[in-house]
Amino acid sequence: MADPQDIESVKELKRRREAEIMREYQATGLGIGKAGEAYVLVVYLPAKRTDIEEPVVIEGVQVKFEVTGRFTTR
């Protein structure tokens, strides 16, 4: 279980579960943000999804979703 008050704990969770989370949500990226005093995982999505039932919590850390579209390089 990760501690959402400890950035290092959330970084470790992100490192361990990144590939799984990216695959599960067909995400374009994964980051760390804040919600109040707690750190959260932020999943960047290419399009709005209606099949995700929120709230989502992974190992005690809340997951937020942001629609960003596809990332491209120039």
N, C-alpha and C positions, 0 to 999 in steps of 0.2 A: 504494500500500500504506500503510495506516495503522499508526501505532506504538501498540500496546496499553499501553505504559508512559506515554504522553503524553495527558492528558485533552483537550487542545485538538485533537489529531489525531483522537481518537475522536469528539469533538463535531462536527468537520467531516465525518467519515464519516457520522454520524447525520443531519446536515443534508442531505447530498447524496443519501443512499439511503433516507431515511425513507419516502417515498411508495411506493417499490418494495417495501420490506420489509413495510410494513403490508398492501399488496395481496397479496403472495405468501403470507403466512401468515394472512390474514384476521384480523389482530391488532386488539385494542382500544387498544393503546398501545405506545410504544417508549421505552425509557429507557436510562440508562447506570448500570452497577453495577460492583462490584469482585469479582474472584476472586483471592485472594492479592494479589500486587503489580500485577496487570494489570487494566485496565479492560475491561469486556465490554458488549456491547449486550444489553439485556434486552427480549425480546418478550413482551408481555402478551397472552394468548390467552383467548377467551371460554369455551373448553371444551378438555378433554384431546384431544390429537391423536395418533394412532398412525402417521400417515403421514410424520412428520418423522424423518429419519435423522440422529441426532446422532453425532459433534459437527458443528456447523455453524460455519464460519469465513467471515467476509466481509472481504476485503482485509486479512487477517492478524489480525482481531479476532474472538475467540470470541463466539458468540451463545448466550445462555441463554434458556430458555422458562419462563414462569410462568403458570399458569392462575389467572385472577382473576375470570372471569365477565365479564358485560357491565357497563360503567360506566354509571351513570344519574345524572341531575341531579335535585335535589329543589327 
